[in-house]
Amino acid sequence: MKRQTFLYSRFSILLVLFTITIAAQSESEYASVLRNADWGWKYRDGVEYGKASFANLYGNPQVVSIAKYSESSMVTMLYDKENSKQGTDGLATAAGATVAINGSYFDMSNCTSCTALWLYGNEIATTVPDEFARCNGIVGFKDGVFTLEKYSSATTATQLSTWGKKYDAFVVAGPILRQKGVSQNPYIGGEGFYGPHPRTMLGKCADGTVYMVI
């Protein structure tokens, strides 16, 4: 039986794909720094996890945490609890998750989703206009695995409904950093995206290894 993992967000539990800030050094230099870092890897309940500190990463001091697991041995799901001020850890515990991260964008004033969100055929939230500048994809969940789809302000209500029927759940997020092995342009807009803020990221390699990063 597969263990359950969740992507939680918004004082609710959801999923995402956000990026860390970018500055002067080249991307290849950053990749080398991250690749050679001492992550202090540990293992528990099917999840390998680690954390590393950097004095100057993307122009700022950074602490990056990673959890990774095999998609064949874990169920990845999206869980949402609108209007809840409960923290991610509490929501994850209540849902019985092995590992969890926040996901997508939410309104801090009322703890509700501000990007499109569907759960089991029901529309929970729609994307507010300000979020189109930084959301260009959806994360769709079906039978314990997830898939990326392209999304934009031109996406129709009919397409959202189609995804709502196709997936057990999906959430709009962004920007997509890499898809089908090809790097994407993360600079799709939105001033609030580029500052040195904590970001969460969900990804999956070709061999089925799932990464949760913050």
Disulfide bonds with the S-S distance in Angstrom:
none
